[in-house]
Amino acid sequence: MSRISIILVCILFTSVVFAQGKMVAITIDDLPFVKIGSMTNRVLIGRTVNLLTALEKQHAPATGFVNLSKAYIDGNLDSTRFNLLRLWLIKGFDLGNHTFSHPDYNRVSYSQFVNDIEKNEPLLNKILKENKKILVYFRYPYLHRGNSKAKADSLAAYLKSKNYIEAPVTIDNAEWIFAAAYDSVLKTHDEALAAATGEQYINYMELKLRYYEGQSEKLFGRNIRQILLIHANSLNSDYMDELLAMIVRNGYSFVNLVTALEDKAYQTADHYYKNGGISWLDRWAITQGKSRDFFAGEPVCPENIMKLAKVDSE
C-alpha cells in the first residue's frame, strides 16, 4: 500500500471514529403514560404508537421505566393500559423498574420505598419473560437516590443484592414543564400555539444537549456516552421525531443503556446527598468540589412556558 493510500485510510478511520464517538441512550420515564387518566383508550393507544414509531424510524433503542400503578383503574388492572407495555416489548424496546407508584425516596422510609419497588416486579417480570427479557434496570423517581449517605448506601446495597443496575441520567432537563405547558395548550385547540410550544421545546432541548456535552468535556476532557431522560407524554408523542432528528443533527448516534454504561465515567464517585434530583454530571462535579462557576450557563426553562404550565419560577 502506498504512503498516500495509508494516509487516506487513516483519515477515513479517524473520521469514522469521530462520527461514531458521540453516543446517547434514550430513556423514557413514567410508563405506560403520563396523565393517563385524562385520555380515552383510543387516544392513549394512538399516542403510544406515535412515540414508538418515531423511535423505530430513528433506530433509537430506548428503555422505558414503568410505574405499574398507572395501569390500574379503581384498583383493577386495565388490560388496555397494561398491553401498552407489551407493545413496547413487542417492538423490541426494554422496560425497567421505576417503582409502582413513583414515591419520593427523600420523603418515605427505606422499607416503604423497597416495598414499592417490589410491588412493581411480579407483572413486569411476567411480561418481560413473555418476550425473553429480564428485569435489569432501576430508575429513581425524581432522580432522588437518598438525601443522606446512610439512606443512599442502604438503597444502593439493596439494588445490588437484587441484581438491579441503576440507570443514571446525564442530560437532565425541564421537559416535564414543557409537557405540562403543551397539555394546557392542547386543551385550548390553539394549533399555532401548540406548534410554537413544540418548536420551543426542541430548541431548548438542543441547548441542554450542548450544555451537558460541554460539562462532560470540562469534567472528563471528552464527551462521555450520554443518557437522556424524557417522559411518555403527549409532547413527546407529537415531537419525538423532531427531537431525535435534532440529536442526530448534533452528531450523535443512539445506543442502548448497556453500551452507554460501558463508559468508565459511570464509575465516578457520587457523594451527593441533598434533596435535588440532578444530572449525574452535576453530582460528580459537586462530589469533586467544583465551584459555582463550573455550572454557569445552564439553559433555563423560558418564562412563557412556565406560565403556560402554571409553574412558579421563584
C-alpha positions, 0 to 999 in steps of 0.5 A: 500500500502506498504512503498516500493510500495509508494516509487516506485510510487513516483519515477515513478511520479517524473520521469514522471514529469521530462520527461514531464517538458521540453516543446517547441512550434514550430513556423514557420515564413514567410508563405506560403514560403520563396523565393517563387518566385524562385520555380515552383508550383510543387516544392513549393507544394512538399516542403510544404508537406515535412515540414508538414509531418515531423511535423505530424510524430513528433506530433509537433503542430506548428503555422505558421505566414503568410505574405499574400503578398507572395501569390500574383503574379503581384498583383493577388492572386495565388490560388496555393500559397494561398491553401498552407495555407489551407493545413496547416489548413487542417492538423490541424496546426494554422496560425497567423498574421505576417503582409502582407508584413513583414515591419520593425516596427523600420523603418515605422510609427505606422499607416503604420505598423497597416495598414499592419497588417490589410491588412493581416486579411480579407483572413486569417480570411476567411480561418481560419473560413473555418476550425473553427479557429480564428485569435489569434496570432501576430508575429513581423517581425524581432522580432522588437516590437518598438525601443522606449517605446512610439512606443512599448506601442502604438503597444502593446495597439493596439494588445490588443484592437484587441484581438491579443496575441503576440507570443514571441520567446525564442530560437532565432537563425541564421537559416535564414543564414543557409537557405540562405547558403543551397539555394546557395548550392542547386543551385550548385547540390553539394549533399555532400555539401548540406548534410554537410550544413544540418548536420551543421545546426542541430548541431548548432541548438542543441547548441542554444537549450542548450544555451537558456535552460541554460539562462532560468535556470540562469534567472528563476532557471528552464527551462521555456516552450520554443518557437522556431522560424524557417522559411518555407524554403527549409532547413527546408523542407529537415531537419525538421525531423532531427531537431525535432528528435534532440529536442526530443533527448534533452528531450523535448516534443512539445506543442502548443503556448497556453500551452507554454504561460501558463508559468508565465515567459511570464509575465516578464517585457520587457523594451527593446527598441533598434533596435535588434530583440532578444530572449525574454530571452535576453530582460528580462535579459537586462530589469533586468540589467544583465551584459555582462557576463550573455550572454557569450557563445552564439553559433555563426553562423560558418564562412563557412556558412556565406560565403556560404550565402554571409553574412558579419560577421563584 
